[in-house]
Amino acid sequence: MKIEVKDIVAVDLAVDFNLSYPYNYEFDNLKDIYFLIELTIGECNSGGGDLFQLIITTPEAIRYRFD
């Protein structure tokens, strides 16, 4: 079975991810890097997939939010 990333969604960012090329996004401050990414991953050549959620952050952002 082969799998593929079918979709990437970053609700907190105004970014339309295109899976065919890398995307660079610049932040003004390390404490601002805290956002959720959702990946839909499923079998190649089939509909649907499973949803995976990732939080992308920095130590500075965690300290800022939770200290």
Order of alpha helices (4+ residues) and beta strands (2+ residues): beta-beta-beta-alpha
